[in-house]
Amino acid sequence: MAVEAEFFTVQEIIVKYKLSESTIYRKEKAGTFPKKVKLSERRVGFRAHEVLAWAAALN
């Protein structure tokens, strides 16, 4: 599925960036992390290019 490759799940971000779920949502609410996107009724994701840009800005 090409669409899924364009998004990171919360679990993928937790593993890749060593952030807790609560930290991800706290940073999102504060405006220091990309906003989540509703992918389906019970699923959200974060746009991969936005997360990668956020990570690059940290360095």
Phi and psi in degrees as GROMACS dihedral restraints (atoms count N, CA, C in turn):
[ dihedral_restraints ]
;  ai    aj    ak    al  type     phi  dphi    fc
    3     4     5     6     1   -67.2    20    10
    4     5     6     7     1   -32.4    20    10
    6     7     8     9     1   -63.6    20    10
    7     8     9    10     1   -42.7    20    10
    9    10    11    12     1   -64.3    20    10
   10    11    12    13     1   -30.2    20    10
   12    13    14    15     1   -67.5    20    10
   13    14    15    16     1   -18.6    20    10
   15    16    17    18     1   -85.1    20    10
   16    17    18    19     1    -5.8    20    10
   18    19    20    21     1  -128.9    20    10
   19    20    21    22     1   148.9    20    10
   21    22    23    24     1  -106.3    20    10
   22    23    24    25     1   139.9    20    10
   24    25    26    27     1   -83.0    20    10
   25    26    27    28     1   166.1    20    10
   27    28    29    30     1   -59.6    20    10
   28    29    30    31     1   -42.2    20    10
   30    31    32    33     1   -63.0    20    10
   31    32    33    34     1   -37.9    20    10
   33    34    35    36     1   -65.0    20    10
   34    35    36    37     1   -39.1    20    10
   36    37    38    39     1   -68.6    20    10
   37    38    39    40     1   -40.2    20    10
   39    40    41    42     1   -57.5    20    10
   40    41    42    43     1   -47.5    20    10
   42    43    44    45     1   -68.8    20    10
   43    44    45    46     1   -47.0    20    10
   45    46    47    48     1   -70.7    20    10
   46    47    48    49     1   -38.9    20    10
   48    49    50    51     1  -112.1    20    10
   49    50    51    52     1     3.1    20    10
   51    52    53    54     1    57.3    20    10
   52    53    54    55     1    41.4    20    10
   54    55    56    57     1  -108.8    20    10
   55    56    57    58     1   148.3    20    10
   57    58    59    60     1   -81.0    20    10
   58    59    60    61     1   161.9    20    10
   60    61    62    63     1   -61.2    20    10
   61    62    63    64     1   -42.3    20    10
   63    64    65    66     1   -65.4    20    10
   64    65    66    67     1   -35.1    20    10
   66    67    68    69     1   -65.9    20    10
   67    68    69    70     1   -41.4    20    10
   69    70    71    72     1   -59.1    20    10
   70    71    72    73     1   -49.5    20    10
   72    73    74    75     1   -70.7    20    10
   73    74    75    76     1   -32.4    20    10
   75    76    77    78     1   -66.6    20    10
   76    77    78    79     1   -43.8    20    10
   78    79    80    81     1   -65.9    20    10
   79    80    81    82     1   -38.0    20    10
   81    82    83    84     1   -61.8    20    10
   82    83    84    85     1   -45.8    20    10
   84    85    86    87     1   -63.3    20    10
   85    86    87    88     1   -36.3    20    10
   87    88    89    90     1   -77.0    20    10
   88    89    90    91     1   -10.5    20    10
   90    91    92    93     1    85.7    20    10
   91    92    93    94     1    14.2    20    10
   93    94    95    96     1  -106.4    20    10
   94    95    96    97     1    12.2    20    10
   96    97    98    99     1  -145.9    20    10
   97    98    99   100     1   148.6    20    10
   99   100   101   102     1   -56.3    20    10
  100   101   102   103     1   150.9    20    10
  102   103   104   105     1   -76.2    20    10
  103   104   105   106     1   145.1    20    10
  105   106   107   108     1   -74.6    20    10
  106   107   108   109     1   158.4    20    10
  108   109   110   111     1  -125.2    20    10
  109   110   111   112     1   132.7    20    10
  111   112   113   114     1   -76.5    20    10
  112   113   114   115     1   117.2    20    10
  114   115   116   117     1   -92.2    20    10
  115   116   117   118     1   -31.2    20    10
  117   118   119   120     1  -156.8    20    10
  118   119   120   121     1  -173.5    20    10
  120   121   122   123     1   -56.0    20    10
  121   122   123   124     1   -37.9    20    10
  123   124   125   126     1  -123.5    20    10
  124   125   126   127     1    22.9    20    10
  126   127   128   129     1  -140.7    20    10
  127   128   129   130     1   135.1    20    10
  129   130   131   132     1  -125.3    20    10
  130   131   132   133     1   159.7    20    10
  132   133   134   135     1  -149.4    20    10
  133   134   135   136     1   173.3    20    10
  135   136   137   138     1  -120.9    20    10
  136   137   138   139     1   134.6    20    10
  138   139   140   141     1   -59.5    20    10
  139   140   141   142     1   126.1    20    10
  141   142   143   144     1   -58.4    20    10
  142   143   144   145     1   -44.5    20    10
  144   145   146   147     1   -64.6    20    10
  145   146   147   148     1   -31.9    20    10
  147   148   149   150     1   -71.9    20    10
  148   149   150   151     1   -40.5    20    10
  150   151   152   153     1   -66.5    20    10
  151   152   153   154     1   -41.7    20    10
  153   154   155   156     1   -65.0    20    10
  154   155   156   157     1   -37.9    20    10
  156   157   158   159     1   -66.6    20    10
  157   158   159   160     1   -40.3    20    10
  159   160   161   162     1   -59.6    20    10
  160   161   162   163     1   -46.9    20    10
  162   163   164   165     1   -64.0    20    10
  163   164   165   166     1   -40.1    20    10
  165   166   167   168     1   -65.4    20    10
  166   167   168   169     1   -34.5    20    10
  168   169   170   171     1   -69.8    20    10
  169   170   171   172     1   -19.8    20    10
  171   172   173   174     1   -71.0    20    10
  172   173   174   175     1   -28.0    20    10
